[in-house]
Amino acid sequence: MRSVLSISIPPKKLAALKKRAKSQGMTISAYILRFVDEEEHMISEQELLEDIRQSERDFAAGRYTVIGPNDRIEDILPSKS
């Protein structure tokens, strides 16, 4: 069963939303749901900042790999699966 959500949105923003959804071949509902789904997979600003700080510490300590144009990223980074 689906529920209905009603929001208040200014006419200009609604027009832009309709245009974006249509350009993606989606309904407005599907377009918004896609963003909700994508947000679940995003990291927070705090997590990103910590990753950057850790990268800076790793670089300063010499823990990095120089890669060339013929190197494959899959051979260097560990798999998350």
Sequence and secondary structure as in RCSB ss.txt:
>XXXX:A:sequence
MRSVLSISIPPKKLAALKKRAKSQGMTISAYILRFVDEEEHMISEQELLEDIRQSERDFAAGRYTVIGPNDRIED
ILPSKS
>XXXX:A:secstr
          HHHHHHHHHHHHHTT  HHHHHHHHHHHHTT   HHHHHHHHHHHHHHHHTT      TT  HHH
HS    
